[in-house]
Structures are given as structure tokens and as C-alpha cells.
């Protein structure tokens, strides 16, 4: 490809003091972005048309987020394009390598028969701090944090005591008395909780232990009413497993990081020398932050053929993780002694939430497009259009191995805004609008926070989600809406069409292949294929649906969707929800229309 006037070349083998030509490239994406920014500031001839930052094959490791600001904006006919070179696999990574492995460990917490099989390495340093991590990747695959049971297996709790702030469970087969970093993952209906264990006290008969937890998650877990674990559900009690203890490191493929030493322990699947393998831990939670303001938005930035890899999700190690829904953690929540708010007379609880971390974030921007990009090995959300984003596209991208939600957009009122109060922005442009999500593949998302989703949209309008394939999710596939309200709130004209959702609801229930909330006038769900709804093995009831119209869903026309069973889920839908012809016979009709 010949060099053009507005081209800036970058290579992992380059030099940030170089001119940035194809023969003498820069080394970092940040320096290239700065060069482009200066061209625009000075009105250089290179900025007359598109400015292309062309990334050669390789990994661009960062120790701080790439900061894209209003001064980086392109304009009509002159976009800023960050792209992989033709045929290149260019990856922006927040990961660092773990090196210096030694075989064998005499730590008494490890069973004697296993000590010769464990490999140990010191954690990498970042500045003067060791890197703490909850994710570790070996030769491009996520390793499993040491846990009580094999993947897919849990155990049902014996009791959930709100007053005593404790959970009673069967006594583990192995002593965990000295496991100071022990965590408990709790299955609670349509969400999970990650609770740091404070104490474990045996019951008088020795059959069970009473588990208590650290704050703030202890207060949140036992104060918030929705969702809490279930005792005596129709399919049994809620389930759990313990994780993050060296004592639990007993199966090939598992790992553990000690605290405060930071030392990393790994049990390989084979007898390969660990020093010959690539082992990565993520350093950054955010790889790219596109940050405008209401007064000065960012515009006309495009990413093409770029990978985004190795973003961390560390917060549960510091404060636990108790969620309301969709991965949104609770800041505070409790049951109202006397129900009712002015906006919702029957409301019997209140909740304040915070947005999940994300690898790529966009705020106050327009024309921020992602074309043929890859998002993988990310601990929380992949891509998040947070607020006031419009006229943007995500097309032909691949999202895989995502700990939380793959693609998120729109306002989910957080911070001091009580989440059940209908959101109606004082500035209309603050609502995300006119976003196209098309032709993307999403698979193996929600693999750390099971309560997240494939595509999640909150308060949005004029959004089109079309022609995407979503699979292997632990909760819902495509979710649009928030607020649990029949009131007008700015959501409208959203279209969910022609998507293929399959193998979903793998762990939780109250799920939908397509899931909606609240009043969204002029919206459409049509031509989607939804199949392979998984019977979650530890759900306490059978509430999962191919399409679920959750509380106050209204304004949708729903027809021509192919699914094995058109008996959808309903929770107090509005009068303008129009559900037409859907079901297993629709496939032939859809195919006929395409000819």
C-alpha cells in the first residue's frame, strides 16, 4: 500500500523519535495520535483528508489508557482512523508477561502429592507496585482461578440468614481455615455475588459451617431484597462455590495469586516447561478512553481491524461484588419499610448502582466507529458507549472471552440517581442515539460476572441491533431498556432485527434471548432466530424465555421471530405491546422473504 500524505506508521519495533513513515515507524499508538493532533492544530496539509494511523503486525502493550480527546476529532471528509495494516494482526494490549517460572513448591497449603507439579513465579512489577490480578492467560487461553469444584459444578447452600448476615453451607472436604483471601461466589436468581470470606464457624454437629463476610459486600448482600439467594425454591436452594485459595489448587489448568507477596502458582495441564509458554496478566482495566464533554464532544474517530486484549477486572478483590442486574454493582440498597415513591407507588425497595468497568469507553462523542475489530481476553465489559454518544457504528467485530457484557450502550442511571426513578435527561442529547450494531459475533461473554449480557442497552433511542450472532452466555442475549417504568423516558424507535441468539441462560434465570424493560414507543423485534435456551443446572426455578418482556415493556411490535416456543415471558406489559405471529414455523417465511 503506498504511503499517503496523512498516513502515520506505527510498529512495536519502531521508535517514537522517528518520523512515522513506512520505513521509519513510530513505536506507540499514543505518540501517533499526538502527531495527528498536531497536524490538525496547525492546519497542516496532511490533515486535508483522512489521517490514518497504520499499525503493523504485533502487540502494542500499554501501561496507561490511550486517551482520545476532542482535539483528536476528525471532521467531515477528514476522519482520524486507527487501523491495522493490510493482513496485520495489530493488538492494543493492557497485559504484561509473567516470567521466571520455577517448578516445585513446598508450601504446606498444597497437598504433598501435588507439590512437584506446581510452577511458581513472582508477580511482574508496574512501577514500584506488584501487579495484582484476577485473570491469567496461558498461551492465549484464560486459566481457571483455583476453586472448590470442577467447572460447571456448584453446591446448594443450607441457609441464608439475613439477620445474622451469614450463609450456612456443607462443610468443605478440605480445611480452609487459613485461606485468608477466600471468596464465595453465590448464585442468586438473575445475578451473582462475589463475597470475601471473613470467617467460617462449624455448626455443633460438624456437618455445616456458618460463613460470614467482609464489608461492604456483607452489608449489601443482606440488605438488598432483589435479588437474594433462594431457600426452598421449586428446584432447591441457591448454590455457591468457594474460590481463590492455595488449598483449592488441585486440578490442571488452575492458578492462584498469593497476597501480599503477589506470587503466582500454576498447575499446568501438561509437563511443558512454563518458561517456554506465554503467560499474561492484565495491568489496565481500561485500554482506550474516548472522552469528550457536553461542551466539546469527540467526533469522527474510526478503529479498523484492531484487536483489544487483556483488560483487568480487579475491584471484587478489594470490595466484593453484589449486583442488582446486568452486572451493575450496588452502592447501596435496602427494602423500604413503607413502600412507594412519587414516581412509583408500589416500589418496595431502593437501589443505587455503579457502572461496570470497560476495556474501551466512549463519552460525549459522535461518529465513533469500530469496524472489523476484535475484543478478547477482557475481564469486564468489552466496549461501552457510556453517555451522549450518537451516530456511531459497531460492524463486523468479534467479541470473545469477555468477563462481563460484550457491548454496552446508553444511560443506566448510576451514582446518586436512584435506579428505579425514570430517567429523563435535562439535556436531550445526553441520551445515546442512532447507534448501529450490525454483523458482530459475540461468544463466551459473561464468563466472570454471569449476570452480564451479550449486548446491553439502557436508556437509548433510535438504536438498531441487527444481524448479530450471540452465543454461550450465562444470562440474557440482547437486552434493551432500563427503569422498570411505564412512563415516557426518552427511549423510543429501537430495532432488534435479524439476530441469531443461541446457547444462552447457561447459569441464571429470569433471562431472555431478547429481553426488554419499560416503555419504548415505535420499537420493533422482528426476524430474529432464538434457540438453544439452556436449562441452567442450578437455577431455583424455570423462568427463562426466548423473549422476555420484563416490567412495563411497551411500544414494541414483535413478529416474525423464529424460536422453538412462542410462549414468551411477560411482567406487567403495557397496552401498546403488540405481539404478532412468532414461532417454529417462521423460518420458512423468513427465507421466502429473502429470495
C-alpha positions as CSV (number, residue, x, y, z in Angstrom):
1,X,0.0,0.0,0.0
2,X,1.6,3.3,-1.0
3,X,2.1,6.0,1.7
4,X,-0.4,8.9,1.6
5,X,0.1,12.4,2.9
6,X,-2.0,11.8,6.0
7,X,-0.5,8.4,7.0
8,X,1.4,7.7,10.2
9,X,3.0,4.3,10.6
10,X,3.5,2.5,13.9
11,X,5.3,-0.7,14.7
12,X,6.2,-2.5,18.0
13,X,9.7,-2.4,16.7
14,X,9.6,1.3,15.9
15,X,10.9,4.4,17.7
16,X,8.8,7.3,19.0
17,X,11.5,9.7,17.9
18,X,11.2,8.5,14.3
19,X,9.3,10.4,11.5
20,X,6.5,7.8,11.4
21,X,7.0,6.8,7.8
22,X,6.5,3.3,6.5
23,X,10.3,2.8,6.6
24,X,10.8,4.5,9.9
25,X,7.7,4.0,12.0
26,X,6.8,5.2,15.5
27,X,6.5,2.7,18.4
28,X,3.4,3.7,20.3
29,X,-0.2,4.5,19.3
30,X,-0.3,7.4,21.7
31,X,2.6,9.1,20.0
32,X,1.0,8.6,16.6
33,X,-2.2,10.1,17.9
34,X,-0.2,13.1,19.2
35,X,1.3,13.7,15.8
36,X,-2.1,13.6,14.2
37,X,-3.4,16.0,16.8
38,X,-0.6,18.5,16.0
39,X,-1.4,18.3,12.3
40,X,-4.9,19.3,13.0
41,X,-4.0,22.0,15.4
42,X,-1.6,23.6,13.0
43,X,-3.7,23.1,9.9
44,X,-1.1,21.0,8.2
45,X,-1.7,19.8,4.7
46,X,-1.6,16.2,6.0
47,X,-5.0,16.9,7.7
48,X,-6.8,17.9,4.5
49,X,-8.2,14.4,4.2
50,X,-8.3,11.3,6.4
51,X,-5.5,10.9,8.8
52,X,-4.6,7.2,9.1
53,X,-2.6,5.7,12.0
54,X,-1.5,2.4,10.5
55,X,-0.4,-0.3,12.9
56,X,2.0,-3.0,11.8
57,X,1.6,-6.6,12.9
58,X,2.3,-7.1,16.6
59,X,1.2,-6.3,20.2
60,X,1.2,-2.7,21.5
61,X,1.5,-3.1,25.2
62,X,0.3,-0.1,27.3
63,X,0.8,0.8,30.9
64,X,-1.8,3.6,30.8
65,X,-5.0,4.0,28.8
66,X,-4.9,5.5,25.3
67,X,-6.6,8.9,25.9
68,X,-8.6,10.2,22.9
69,X,-9.9,13.7,23.4
70,X,-11.8,16.4,21.5
71,X,-8.6,17.7,19.9
72,X,-8.2,14.4,18.2
73,X,-11.5,14.7,16.4
74,X,-11.8,14.4,12.7
75,X,-14.3,16.3,10.6
76,X,-16.4,15.7,7.6
77,X,-14.1,14.3,4.9
78,X,-11.2,14.0,7.3
79,X,-11.6,11.3,9.9
80,X,-9.0,10.1,12.3
81,X,-8.6,6.4,11.5
82,X,-6.6,3.9,13.7
83,X,-6.2,0.8,11.6
84,X,-4.3,-2.4,11.3
85,X,-2.1,-2.6,8.2
86,X,-3.4,-4.9,5.5
87,X,-3.1,-8.5,6.6
88,X,-1.7,-7.5,10.1
89,X,-2.9,-8.7,13.5
90,X,-2.4,-5.5,15.4
91,X,-3.4,-5.7,19.1
92,X,-3.7,-2.9,21.7
93,X,-3.0,-4.8,25.0
94,X,-3.1,-3.9,28.7
95,X,-1.2,-7.1,29.6
96,X,2.2,-7.8,31.0
97,X,4.1,-11.1,30.8
98,X,4.8,-13.3,33.8
99,X,8.4,-14.7,33.6
100,X,10.9,-16.6,35.7
101,X,8.9,-19.8,36.5
102,X,10.3,-22.5,38.8
103,X,8.9,-25.9,39.2
104,X,8.0,-27.4,42.6
105,X,6.5,-25.8,45.8
106,X,6.8,-27.0,49.4
107,X,4.1,-24.7,50.7
108,X,2.1,-26.8,53.3
109,X,-1.2,-25.4,52.0
110,X,-0.7,-27.6,48.9
111,X,-1.2,-31.4,49.1
112,X,2.2,-33.2,49.2
113,X,1.3,-35.3,46.2
114,X,0.9,-32.1,44.1
115,X,3.8,-30.0,45.2
116,X,6.1,-31.2,42.4
117,X,3.5,-30.4,39.8
118,X,3.0,-26.7,40.7
119,X,5.0,-24.0,39.0
120,X,5.7,-20.7,40.8
121,X,6.6,-17.2,39.6
122,X,6.9,-13.8,41.1
123,X,4.3,-11.2,40.0
124,X,5.5,-8.7,37.5
125,X,6.1,-5.1,38.7
126,X,4.5,-2.0,37.4
127,X,6.5,1.0,38.6
128,X,7.1,0.2,42.3
129,X,4.0,-2.0,42.7
130,X,3.4,-5.6,42.1
131,X,0.6,-6.4,39.6
132,X,-2.4,-7.9,41.3
133,X,-4.7,-9.9,39.1
134,X,-7.9,-11.9,38.9
135,X,-7.2,-13.1,35.3
136,X,-4.3,-15.1,33.9
137,X,-3.9,-16.2,30.3
138,X,-1.6,-19.1,29.2
139,X,-0.8,-19.4,25.5
140,X,-3.9,-17.3,24.7
141,X,-6.4,-19.2,27.0
142,X,-7.9,-18.0,30.2
143,X,-6.8,-20.1,33.1
144,X,-9.2,-21.0,35.9
145,X,-8.8,-19.5,39.4
146,X,-8.4,-22.2,42.0
147,X,-11.8,-23.3,43.1
148,X,-13.7,-25.8,45.1
149,X,-15.3,-27.8,42.3
150,X,-14.8,-28.6,38.7
151,X,-16.1,-26.0,36.2
152,X,-19.9,-26.2,35.9
153,X,-20.4,-27.7,39.4
154,X,-21.7,-26.0,42.5
155,X,-23.3,-27.0,45.8
156,X,-26.5,-25.9,47.3
157,X,-26.4,-23.8,50.5
158,X,-28.2,-24.9,53.7
159,X,-29.4,-21.5,54.9
160,X,-29.3,-17.8,54.2
161,X,-29.7,-15.7,57.4
162,X,-30.5,-12.0,56.8
163,X,-30.4,-11.0,60.5
164,X,-27.2,-12.9,61.2
165,X,-25.6,-11.8,57.9
166,X,-24.4,-15.4,57.3
167,X,-24.7,-18.3,54.8
168,X,-24.7,-21.8,56.1
169,X,-23.2,-24.4,53.8
170,X,-22.0,-28.1,53.9
171,X,-18.5,-28.4,55.5
172,X,-15.9,-28.4,52.7
173,X,-13.9,-31.6,52.2
174,X,-10.7,-29.6,52.7
175,X,-9.8,-27.3,55.6
176,X,-10.0,-23.6,54.5
177,X,-9.3,-22.1,58.0
178,X,-6.1,-20.4,56.9
179,X,-7.3,-19.3,53.5
180,X,-7.1,-15.5,54.1
181,X,-8.1,-14.5,50.6
182,X,-11.0,-16.9,50.2
183,X,-14.0,-15.8,48.2
184,X,-17.5,-17.3,47.8
185,X,-19.4,-17.0,44.5
186,X,-23.2,-17.0,45.2
187,X,-25.9,-17.8,42.6
188,X,-28.8,-15.5,43.2
189,X,-31.6,-15.7,40.6
190,X,-30.6,-13.4,37.7
191,X,-27.3,-12.2,39.2
192,X,-24.3,-13.3,41.2
193,X,-22.5,-12.1,44.3
194,X,-18.8,-12.4,44.9
195,X,-18.2,-12.2,48.7
196,X,-14.8,-12.1,50.5
197,X,-14.9,-14.6,53.4
198,X,-14.3,-13.2,56.9
199,X,-14.9,-16.3,59.0
200,X,-16.1,-19.9,58.8
201,X,-17.6,-21.4,62.0
202,X,-18.5,-25.1,62.3
203,X,-22.0,-26.0,63.5
204,X,-22.4,-28.1,66.6
205,X,-22.8,-31.3,64.6
206,X,-19.9,-30.5,62.3
207,X,-21.9,-31.1,59.1
208,X,-22.1,-27.4,58.1
209,X,-20.2,-24.2,58.5
210,X,-21.6,-20.7,59.0
211,X,-19.8,-18.3,56.7
212,X,-19.6,-14.5,57.3
213,X,-18.2,-11.9,55.0
214,X,-16.3,-8.6,54.9
215,X,-17.9,-5.2,54.4
216,X,-19.1,-3.5,52.2
217,X,-20.4,-6.6,50.5
218,X,-21.8,-8.2,53.7
219,X,-24.0,-5.1,54.3
220,X,-25.1,-5.0,50.7
221,X,-25.8,-8.8,50.3
222,X,-28.1,-9.0,53.3
223,X,-29.8,-5.6,53.0
224,X,-30.9,-5.6,49.4
225,X,-34.0,-7.6,48.6
226,X,-33.5,-8.1,44.9
227,X,-32.0,-10.5,44.0
228,X,-31.2,-12.5,47.1
229,X,-30.5,-16.2,47.2
230,X,-33.5,-18.6,47.4
231,X,-34.1,-21.1,50.2
232,X,-36.7,-23.8,49.4
233,X,-37.2,-22.9,45.8
234,X,-39.0,-25.2,43.4
235,X,-35.7,-26.6,42.3
236,X,-33.9,-26.4,45.6
237,X,-31.8,-23.8,47.4
238,X,-29.4,-21.4,45.8
239,X,-25.9,-22.5,45.1
240,X,-22.3,-21.4,45.6
241,X,-18.7,-22.4,45.4
242,X,-15.5,-21.2,47.2
243,X,-12.6,-19.9,45.2
244,X,-9.2,-18.2,45.5
245,X,-7.3,-20.3,48.0
246,X,-4.0,-22.1,47.5
247,X,-5.6,-25.1,49.3
248,X,-8.0,-25.3,46.3
249,X,-5.2,-25.5,43.7
250,X,-5.7,-29.2,42.9
251,X,-6.6,-29.5,39.2
252,X,-4.6,-29.0,35.9
253,X,-5.3,-25.6,34.4
254,X,-5.9,-23.8,37.8
255,X,-3.9,-20.9,39.2
256,X,-3.7,-18.8,42.3
257,X,-2.1,-15.4,43.3
258,X,-1.0,-15.1,46.8
259,X,-1.4,-11.9,48.8
260,X,0.5,-9.8,49.8
261,X,3.5,-11.5,48.2
262,X,1.9,-11.4,44.7
263,X,3.4,-14.8,44.0
264,X,1.6,-16.7,41.2
265,X,1.1,-20.5,41.4
266,X,0.0,-22.5,38.3
267,X,-0.8,-26.2,37.8
268,X,-0.1,-26.9,34.1
269,X,-2.2,-29.3,32.0
270,X,0.9,-30.9,30.7
271,X,4.6,-31.4,31.6
272,X,5.8,-28.4,29.5
273,X,8.4,-26.1,30.8
274,X,6.4,-22.9,31.8
275,X,9.3,-20.7,30.7
276,X,8.6,-21.8,27.1
277,X,4.9,-20.6,27.3
278,X,3.4,-17.1,27.1
279,X,1.7,-16.2,30.3
280,X,-0.1,-12.8,30.5
281,X,-1.8,-11.0,33.3
282,X,-3.7,-7.7,32.7
283,X,-2.4,-4.5,34.1
284,X,-5.1,-2.0,32.9
285,X,-8.9,-2.1,33.3
286,X,-9.3,0.5,30.5
287,X,-7.3,0.3,27.3
288,X,-8.9,3.2,25.4
289,X,-10.8,6.1,26.8
290,X,-12.6,8.4,24.3
291,X,-13.5,11.3,26.5
292,X,-15.4,14.3,25.3
293,X,-17.7,16.7,27.2
294,X,-21.1,18.1,26.6
295,X,-19.5,21.4,25.5
296,X,-16.7,19.8,23.5
297,X,-17.6,16.3,22.1
298,X,-15.2,14.0,20.3
299,X,-16.1,13.2,16.7
300,X,-15.1,11.2,13.6
301,X,-12.8,8.6,15.1
302,X,-12.7,5.2,13.5
303,X,-11.0,2.0,14.5
304,X,-10.5,-0.7,11.8
305,X,-9.0,-4.1,12.0
306,X,-7.6,-3.6,15.5
307,X,-7.6,-6.0,18.4
308,X,-8.2,-5.0,22.1
309,X,-6.9,-7.6,24.6
310,X,-6.0,-8.1,28.2
311,X,-8.0,-5.7,30.3
312,X,-8.4,-6.4,34.0
313,X,-11.3,-6.6,36.4
314,X,-9.8,-6.3,39.9
315,X,-12.4,-4.5,42.1
316,X,-14.1,-7.6,43.6
317,X,-10.7,-8.4,45.3
318,X,-11.0,-5.1,47.1
319,X,-14.6,-4.7,48.0
320,X,-16.6,-7.7,46.8
321,X,-19.2,-7.5,44.1
322,X,-23.0,-7.5,44.8
323,X,-25.1,-6.7,41.8
324,X,-28.7,-5.6,41.0
325,X,-28.9,-6.8,37.4
326,X,-26.8,-6.8,34.3
327,X,-23.5,-6.6,36.1
328,X,-24.4,-3.2,37.7
329,X,-23.0,-3.4,41.2
330,X,-24.8,-1.9,44.2
331,X,-23.5,1.1,46.1
332,X,-26.5,0.9,48.5
333,X,-29.8,-0.9,48.5
334,X,-32.5,-1.8,51.1
335,X,-36.1,-2.7,51.5
336,X,-38.5,0.2,52.2
337,X,-40.4,-0.1,55.5
338,X,-43.3,1.8,53.9
339,X,-43.4,1.2,50.1
340,X,-43.7,3.9,47.5
341,X,-42.0,6.7,45.6
342,X,-43.8,9.6,43.9
343,X,-42.8,8.0,40.5
344,X,-43.8,4.5,41.5
345,X,-46.3,4.0,44.3
346,X,-45.8,0.2,44.6
347,X,-42.0,0.3,44.8
348,X,-40.8,-1.6,47.9
349,X,-37.0,-1.2,47.6
350,X,-34.4,1.3,46.6
351,X,-31.0,0.8,44.9
352,X,-28.1,2.9,43.8
353,X,-25.7,1.4,41.3
354,X,-22.4,1.8,39.6
355,X,-21.4,1.0,36.0
356,X,-19.1,-1.9,35.4
357,X,-15.5,-1.2,34.2
358,X,-14.9,-1.5,30.5
359,X,-11.9,-2.0,28.2
360,X,-13.0,0.7,25.7
361,X,-15.2,3.6,26.9
362,X,-16.8,6.4,24.9
363,X,-18.4,9.5,26.3
364,X,-19.9,12.6,24.7
365,X,-19.0,11.8,21.1
366,X,-20.3,11.2,17.6
367,X,-19.1,9.2,14.7
368,X,-17.0,6.8,16.9
369,X,-17.0,3.6,14.7
370,X,-15.5,0.1,15.2
371,X,-15.1,-1.9,12.0
372,X,-13.8,-5.5,11.9
373,X,-12.1,-5.2,15.3
374,X,-11.6,-7.9,17.9
375,X,-12.3,-7.7,21.6
376,X,-10.9,-10.6,23.6
377,X,-9.5,-11.7,26.9
378,X,-11.2,-8.8,28.8
379,X,-12.2,-9.0,32.4
380,X,-15.3,-6.9,32.5
381,X,-17.2,-5.0,29.7
382,X,-15.7,-5.0,26.2
383,X,-16.9,-1.8,24.5
384,X,-19.1,0.8,26.3
385,X,-20.8,3.8,24.7
386,X,-21.4,5.3,28.1
387,X,-23.3,8.6,27.6
388,X,-24.2,11.2,24.9
389,X,-22.9,9.0,22.0
390,X,-24.7,9.3,18.7
391,X,-24.3,8.5,15.0
392,X,-21.9,5.6,15.6
393,X,-21.4,2.1,14.3
394,X,-20.0,-1.3,15.5
395,X,-19.8,-3.6,12.5
396,X,-18.2,-6.9,11.7
397,X,-16.4,-7.1,15.1
398,X,-15.7,-10.2,17.1
399,X,-16.2,-10.3,20.9
400,X,-14.9,-13.5,22.7
401,X,-13.7,-14.4,26.2
402,X,-15.3,-11.4,27.8
403,X,-15.7,-11.5,31.6
404,X,-18.8,-9.2,31.6
405,X,-21.0,-7.7,28.9
406,X,-19.6,-7.7,25.4
407,X,-21.1,-4.5,24.1
408,X,-22.9,-1.9,26.3
409,X,-24.5,1.4,25.5
410,X,-26.7,4.1,27.0
411,X,-27.5,5.5,30.4
412,X,-28.1,3.2,33.3
413,X,-28.6,6.0,36.0
414,X,-25.9,5.5,38.5
415,X,-24.2,7.2,41.4
416,X,-26.7,9.3,43.3
417,X,-29.6,8.7,40.9
418,X,-31.9,6.0,42.4
419,X,-32.1,3.4,39.6
420,X,-35.9,2.9,39.7
421,X,-36.7,6.6,39.2
422,X,-37.4,7.2,35.5
423,X,-34.5,8.9,33.7
424,X,-35.4,12.0,31.6
425,X,-32.2,13.9,30.8
426,X,-32.2,17.6,31.3
427,X,-30.2,17.8,28.1
428,X,-31.8,15.7,25.4
429,X,-28.5,15.0,23.7
430,X,-27.2,13.1,26.7
431,X,-29.2,10.0,25.7
432,X,-27.3,7.7,23.4
433,X,-28.9,7.6,19.9
434,X,-28.6,6.5,16.3
435,X,-26.2,3.7,17.0
436,X,-25.9,0.7,14.6
437,X,-24.7,-2.6,16.0
438,X,-24.5,-5.0,13.0
439,X,-22.9,-8.2,11.8
440,X,-20.9,-8.8,15.0
441,X,-20.0,-12.2,16.6
442,X,-20.3,-12.4,20.4
443,X,-19.4,-15.7,22.1
444,X,-18.1,-16.7,25.5
445,X,-19.1,-13.4,27.2
446,X,-20.3,-13.2,30.8
447,X,-17.7,-15.7,31.9
448,X,-16.7,-13.9,35.1
449,X,-19.9,-12.0,36.1
450,X,-22.6,-14.4,35.0
451,X,-25.3,-11.7,35.4
452,X,-24.0,-9.6,32.5
453,X,-25.3,-9.9,28.9
454,X,-24.2,-10.1,25.3
455,X,-25.5,-6.7,24.2
456,X,-26.9,-4.4,26.8
457,X,-28.6,-1.1,26.1
458,X,-30.1,1.1,28.8
459,X,-31.9,4.4,28.1
460,X,-31.3,4.7,24.3
461,X,-33.3,5.8,21.3
462,X,-33.1,5.1,17.5
463,X,-30.7,2.2,18.1
464,X,-30.5,-0.7,15.6
465,X,-29.2,-4.1,16.7
466,X,-29.2,-6.2,13.5
467,X,-27.7,-9.3,12.0
468,X,-25.5,-10.2,15.0
469,X,-24.8,-13.7,16.3
470,X,-24.6,-14.2,20.1
471,X,-23.9,-17.5,21.9
472,X,-22.6,-19.2,25.0
473,X,-23.9,-16.6,27.6
474,X,-24.7,-17.2,31.2
475,X,-27.7,-14.9,31.3
476,X,-29.5,-13.0,28.5
477,X,-28.6,-12.3,24.9
478,X,-29.8,-8.8,23.8
479,X,-31.2,-6.5,26.5
480,X,-32.7,-3.1,25.7
481,X,-34.3,-0.8,28.3
482,X,-33.9,0.1,32.0
483,X,-36.0,1.7,34.7
484,X,-38.9,-0.7,35.3
485,X,-41.3,2.1,34.3
486,X,-44.3,2.7,32.1
487,X,-43.6,6.4,32.0
488,X,-42.2,8.2,28.9
489,X,-38.4,8.4,29.5
490,X,-36.9,9.2,26.1
491,X,-36.5,5.5,25.0
492,X,-38.0,5.0,21.5
493,X,-37.6,3.7,18.0
494,X,-35.2,0.9,18.9
495,X,-35.0,-2.0,16.4
496,X,-33.8,-5.6,17.2
497,X,-33.9,-7.4,13.9
498,X,-32.4,-10.4,12.2
499,X,-30.1,-11.6,15.0
500,X,-29.2,-15.2,15.9
501,X,-29.1,-15.8,19.7
502,X,-28.3,-19.3,20.9
503,X,-26.9,-21.2,23.9
504,X,-27.9,-18.6,26.5
505,X,-29.1,-18.7,30.1
506,X,-26.3,-21.1,30.9
507,X,-26.3,-20.3,34.7
508,X,-29.0,-17.9,35.7
509,X,-32.7,-17.4,35.1
510,X,-35.3,-14.6,34.6
511,X,-33.4,-14.5,31.3
512,X,-34.4,-13.9,27.7
513,X,-32.7,-14.5,24.4
514,X,-34.1,-11.0,23.8
515,X,-35.0,-9.1,26.9
516,X,-36.8,-5.7,27.2
517,X,-37.7,-3.3,30.0
518,X,-40.0,-0.2,30.2
519,X,-41.8,1.9,27.6
520,X,-40.1,2.3,24.2
521,X,-42.6,3.6,21.7
522,X,-42.1,2.8,18.0
523,X,-39.7,-0.1,18.6
524,X,-39.5,-3.4,16.8
525,X,-38.4,-7.0,17.4
526,X,-38.5,-9.0,14.2
527,X,-36.8,-11.6,12.1
528,X,-34.7,-12.9,14.9
529,X,-33.7,-16.6,15.4
530,X,-33.5,-17.6,19.0
531,X,-32.7,-21.2,20.1
532,X,-30.9,-23.5,22.5
533,X,-32.1,-21.9,25.7
534,X,-30.0,-23.8,28.3
535,X,-31.7,-25.3,31.3
536,X,-29.4,-23.7,33.9
537,X,-28.5,-26.6,36.3
538,X,-28.5,-24.5,39.5
539,X,-31.5,-22.2,38.8
540,X,-34.1,-22.5,41.5
541,X,-37.0,-22.2,39.0
542,X,-37.6,-22.5,35.2
543,X,-38.1,-18.7,34.5
544,X,-36.2,-18.3,31.3
545,X,-37.6,-17.4,27.9
546,X,-36.8,-17.0,24.2
547,X,-38.2,-13.4,24.5
548,X,-38.9,-11.8,27.9
549,X,-40.9,-8.7,28.2
550,X,-39.9,-7.6,31.7
551,X,-41.6,-5.0,33.8
552,X,-43.7,-2.4,31.9
553,X,-42.4,-3.3,28.4
554,X,-44.5,-1.3,26.0
555,X,-44.3,0.2,22.5
556,X,-42.8,-2.8,20.7
557,X,-44.2,-4.6,17.7
558,X,-43.0,-8.3,17.8
559,X,-43.4,-10.5,14.8
560,X,-41.6,-13.0,12.5
561,X,-39.2,-14.3,15.1
562,X,-38.2,-17.9,14.9
563,X,-38.0,-19.8,18.2
564,X,-39.0,-23.3,19.3
565,X,-41.6,-21.9,21.6
566,X,-43.5,-18.7,21.2
567,X,-44.7,-18.7,24.9
568,X,-42.8,-15.6,25.9
569,X,-42.3,-14.2,29.4
570,X,-44.4,-11.2,30.5
571,X,-44.2,-9.0,33.5
572,X,-46.9,-6.3,33.6
573,X,-46.6,-5.3,29.9
574,X,-48.1,-2.1,28.7
575,X,-51.2,-1.7,26.4
576,X,-49.1,-0.9,23.3
577,X,-47.1,-4.1,23.2
578,X,-48.1,-5.8,20.0
579,X,-47.0,-9.5,19.7
580,X,-47.9,-11.0,16.3
581,X,-47.0,-14.2,14.6
582,X,-43.9,-15.9,16.0
583,X,-42.8,-19.4,16.5
584,X,-41.1,-22.5,15.0
585,X,-42.9,-22.1,11.6
586,X,-41.5,-18.7,10.9
587,X,-38.2,-19.9,9.4
588,X,-39.7,-20.8,6.0
589,X,-41.5,-17.4,5.9
590,X,-38.3,-15.5,6.6
591,X,-36.4,-17.5,4.0
592,X,-39.1,-16.9,1.5
593,X,-39.0,-13.1,2.0
594,X,-35.2,-13.1,1.5
595,X,-35.4,-14.6,-2.0
